Amino acid sequence: MRNYGLIISFIFVLLFCLPIYAEDDEASKERREGKLDLIFNSLDTTNEMLFEQNTYKLVRMGERIVPRLIKELRNKDNSKKNHMNVIYILGRMGKNAKEAVPSILPFLRDRDSDFRAVAAIALGKMGKYAIDAVDELAKIRDDRNKWVRKSVYEALEKIGEREVTEELGDNRAQNAQDVKGK
C-alpha cells in the first residue's frame, strides 16, 4: 500500500506541479531576455560604474552569452564604443569566449590603433585558446603605435611562448626590447 501512495504522489507532482514550474520558467526567461536587452543597450554608456556592473553580469553568464556578443560585434550599426566594449568583455571572459576569436581578428586590421590594441589584449586574455590569432598578431607586431606593439607582445606571450617562437622569427627579442624600453 505504501508503494501505491508514493507512486500516486509522484504522478501528482508530474501532472500538476511541473507545468507550473515550466510556466514560471517561461516567464522568467522573458524577464531575463528583457534584462539582457537593457544590458546590451547600455554598452555605449559613458557611466563607467554601470558599464563595469554590466560587464560583470555578462562575464558571469559565461559561454552561453558569447553568441550574442559575437552578434553585437558583427552588427555594423553599432557604434565604435559598443564594438570596443564588446571586445573588452570578450577578453574579460577569457577562455569562455574562445569561439569569438574569428570575430575579433578583423579588429586587428582596423585603421584605429585603439581597436588593434584592445583586440590584441582580448586575444591575450584567452591564452592558448586564441592560438588561431597568432598569424594575425604576428603581422602587426611591428605596428607604428607603441600601445599596439606592447599589446601584441603581451598577447603572444600569454598565448604561449613555444607556439609563438616560430612565427616571430629572430627579431622577436629586439621587438620585445623596443616595446619594453619605450
C-alpha positions as CSV (number, residue, x, y, z in Angstrom):
1,M,0.0,0.0,0.0
2,R,2.8,2.4,0.8
3,N,4.2,2.0,-2.7
4,Y,0.9,3.0,-4.3
5,G,0.8,6.2,-2.2
6,L,4.3,7.0,-3.3
7,I,3.5,6.3,-6.9
8,I,0.3,8.4,-6.8
9,S,2.3,11.3,-5.2
10,F,4.9,11.1,-7.9
11,I,2.3,11.1,-10.6
12,F,0.6,14.1,-8.9
13,V,3.8,16.1,-9.0
14,L,4.4,15.2,-12.6
15,L,0.9,16.1,-13.8
16,F,0.2,19.2,-11.7
17,C,3.4,20.8,-10.3
18,L,5.8,20.5,-13.2
19,P,3.6,22.5,-15.6
20,I,3.5,25.3,-13.0
21,Y,7.3,25.4,-12.9
22,A,7.5,25.3,-16.7
23,E,5.2,28.3,-16.9
24,D,7.3,30.2,-14.4
25,D,10.4,29.2,-16.3
26,E,9.0,30.8,-19.5
27,A,8.0,34.0,-17.7
28,S,11.4,34.2,-16.0
29,K,13.1,33.6,-19.4
30,E,11.2,36.5,-20.9
31,R,12.3,38.7,-17.9
32,R,15.9,37.6,-18.4
33,E,15.8,38.4,-22.1
34,G,14.4,41.9,-21.2
35,K,17.2,42.5,-18.8
36,L,19.7,41.3,-21.3
37,D,18.4,43.8,-23.9
38,L,18.8,46.5,-21.3
39,I,22.4,45.4,-20.6
40,F,23.3,45.3,-24.3
41,N,21.6,48.7,-24.9
42,S,23.8,50.2,-22.2
43,L,27.1,49.1,-23.8
44,D,27.5,52.7,-25.2
45,T,27.2,54.3,-21.8
46,T,29.8,56.8,-20.5
47,N,28.9,55.8,-17.0
48,E,31.9,53.6,-16.0
49,M,30.2,52.2,-12.9
50,L,27.2,51.0,-15.0
51,F,29.5,49.6,-17.6
52,E,31.5,47.6,-15.1
53,Q,28.4,46.2,-13.4
54,N,27.0,45.1,-16.8
55,T,30.4,43.7,-17.8
56,Y,30.5,41.7,-14.6
57,K,27.0,40.3,-15.3
58,L,27.8,39.3,-18.8
59,V,31.1,37.7,-17.8
60,R,29.4,35.6,-15.2
61,M,26.9,34.3,-17.8
62,G,29.9,32.5,-19.4
63,E,29.8,30.7,-22.7
64,R,26.1,30.9,-23.2
65,I,26.2,34.7,-23.8
66,V,29.1,34.6,-26.3
67,P,26.9,34.1,-29.4
68,R,25.0,37.2,-28.5
69,L,28.3,39.2,-28.0
70,I,29.5,37.9,-31.4
71,K,26.3,39.1,-33.0
72,E,26.9,42.5,-31.4
73,L,30.4,42.6,-32.9
74,R,29.1,41.8,-36.4
75,N,26.4,44.4,-36.2
76,K,27.6,47.3,-38.4
77,D,25.0,49.7,-37.0
78,N,26.6,49.6,-33.5
79,S,28.9,52.4,-32.5
80,K,32.7,52.2,-32.2
81,K,32.4,52.4,-28.5
82,N,29.9,49.5,-28.5
83,H,32.3,47.3,-30.5
84,M,35.2,48.3,-28.3
85,N,33.3,47.4,-25.2
86,V,32.2,44.1,-26.6
87,I,35.8,43.2,-27.4
88,Y,36.8,44.2,-23.9
89,I,34.0,42.0,-22.4
90,L,35.0,39.0,-24.6
91,G,38.6,39.5,-23.3
92,R,37.4,39.5,-19.7
93,M,35.6,36.2,-20.4
94,G,39.0,34.6,-21.3
95,K,38.8,31.0,-22.4
96,N,35.0,31.1,-22.2
97,A,34.9,33.3,-25.2
98,K,37.2,31.2,-27.4
99,E,34.6,30.9,-30.1
100,A,34.7,34.6,-30.6
101,V,38.4,34.6,-31.8
102,P,37.4,34.7,-35.5
103,S,35.1,37.6,-34.9
104,I,37.8,39.6,-33.1
105,L,40.5,39.1,-35.8
106,P,39.2,41.7,-38.2
107,F,39.7,44.3,-35.5
108,L,43.5,43.6,-35.5
109,R,43.4,45.1,-39.0
110,D,41.4,48.1,-38.2
111,R,42.7,51.6,-39.0
112,D,42.1,52.7,-35.5
113,S,45.1,51.8,-33.2
114,D,42.7,51.6,-30.2
115,F,40.8,48.7,-31.8
116,R,44.0,46.9,-32.7
117,A,45.3,47.2,-29.2
118,V,42.1,46.2,-27.4
119,A,41.7,43.2,-29.8
120,A,45.2,42.1,-29.0
121,I,44.6,42.4,-25.3
122,A,41.3,40.4,-25.5
123,L,43.0,37.6,-27.5
124,G,45.8,37.5,-25.0
125,K,43.4,37.1,-22.2
126,M,42.0,34.0,-24.0
127,G,45.5,32.5,-23.7
128,K,46.2,29.3,-25.6
129,Y,42.6,29.3,-26.8
130,A,43.4,32.1,-29.2
131,I,46.2,30.2,-30.9
132,D,44.4,30.8,-34.3
133,A,45.2,34.5,-33.8
134,V,49.0,34.1,-33.8
135,D,49.4,34.8,-37.5
136,E,47.3,37.9,-37.4
137,L,49.1,39.1,-34.3
138,A,52.5,38.5,-35.8
139,K,51.5,40.6,-38.8
140,I,51.1,43.7,-36.6
141,R,53.9,43.1,-34.1
142,D,55.8,46.0,-35.8
143,D,52.9,48.4,-35.7
144,R,53.7,52.1,-35.6
145,N,51.7,52.5,-32.4
146,K,53.6,51.7,-29.2
147,W,50.5,50.6,-27.4
148,V,49.6,48.2,-30.1
149,R,53.1,46.7,-30.2
150,K,53.0,46.3,-26.4
151,S,49.6,44.7,-26.5
152,V,50.6,42.3,-29.3
153,Y,53.8,41.3,-27.5
154,E,51.9,40.6,-24.2
155,A,49.1,38.7,-26.1
156,L,51.7,36.5,-27.8
157,E,53.3,35.8,-24.5
158,K,50.0,34.8,-23.0
159,I,49.0,32.6,-25.9
160,G,52.2,30.6,-25.4
161,E,55.9,31.0,-25.9
162,R,56.5,27.7,-27.7
163,E,53.8,28.1,-30.3
164,V,54.7,31.7,-31.0
165,T,58.5,31.5,-31.3
166,E,58.5,30.0,-34.8
167,E,56.0,32.6,-36.0
168,L,58.0,35.6,-34.8
169,G,61.5,34.7,-36.1
170,D,64.8,36.0,-34.9
171,N,63.9,39.7,-34.4
172,R,61.3,38.9,-31.7
173,A,63.7,39.6,-28.9
174,Q,64.6,43.0,-30.4
175,N,60.9,43.9,-30.8
176,A,60.3,42.9,-27.2
177,Q,63.2,45.2,-26.1
178,D,61.9,48.0,-28.2
179,V,58.4,47.8,-26.7
180,K,59.6,47.4,-23.1
181,G,62.2,50.1,-23.4
182,K,60.0,52.8,-24.9
